[in-house]
Amino acid sequence: DAKTTQPTSMDCAEGRAANLPCNHSTISGNEYVYWYRQIHSQGPQYIIHGLKNNETNEMASLIITEDRKSSTLILPHATLRDTAVYYCIVRSRFYNQGGKLIFGQGTELSVKP
Amino acid sequence: DADVTQTPRNRITKTGKRIMLECSQTKGHDRMYWYRQDPGLGLRLIYYSFDVKDINKGEISDGYSVSRQAQAKFSLSLESAIPNQTALYFCATSDQMNTEAFFGQGTRLTVV
C-alpha cells in the first residue's frame, strides 16, 4: 500500500472549515484514499473514502486531485468535538490484494473557540 | 451493544506473565485486526486475519500470537509480557470489500 504524508498538526477556528491535506504521490490505480479520526485515545472512527471522484457524506467532503497524488479532507463547519487526530490511509480496493489498514502519524487538529 | 467488544478494558500484569486480550464482533465481518498504540504515536498493526483459517503477521508481531477461534472472535496473546508492551491495544473488523473498519474501544495494558 502507498505511503501518505500529512502535516503534524493544524488549528482551526470553531465554525470555520477545516481543510486537512494529504500527500500520496505513489498511489496506484487500484488504491482508495480513506480517512479516519481518533478522538482522545478512543478507537478510530471511519470518516470517508474515495477513489478518484470527490465524495461527500454527513461528516465531511473528500477532494482528490485529478492526478490522485493528493487529497483534502474538509470538515465544513468545525466544532470543538472535531478536535482529534486525523489519519489519511491508502488501501487496495481489492479484497485479495492485502487491504489491511496501515496508519501513519496523522494530523492533530485542534478546533479552538 | 457495541459492534466490536474488547475485554478487558484495562489490565495491569507483571513481567513474564502470560496474558490474553479478547475481541468479539457482531458485524459478521470476515476480517479482523489487532493494533497497538504507544503514547503520541499512530496505530501499528500486530496481526490480521482475513478469515478463520487465515492469520498474517503485521508490522510488529514479535512477542505476540493470535487465535481466530471463530468468525466473530480474535484473541491476542502475550506469552511472556515485558514492560515495553505497555500500550493501548485496539481490535478492528472490516468486510471483504474493504469499506469502513470498525474499532473497539481499546484495552489499556500495563506491564510492570
Interface residues (C-beta under 8 A of the other chain):
Chain A: Y32 Y36 S41 Q42 G43 P44 Q45 Y46 H49 V85 Y87 R91 S92 R93 F94 Y95 G99 K100 L101 I102 F103 G104 Q105 G106
Chain B: V4 R31 Y33 Y35 Q37 L41 G42 L43 R44 L45 Y48 F50 N56 G58 E59 L88 F90 A92 S94 Q96 M97 N98 T99 E100 A101 F102 F103 G104 Q105 G106
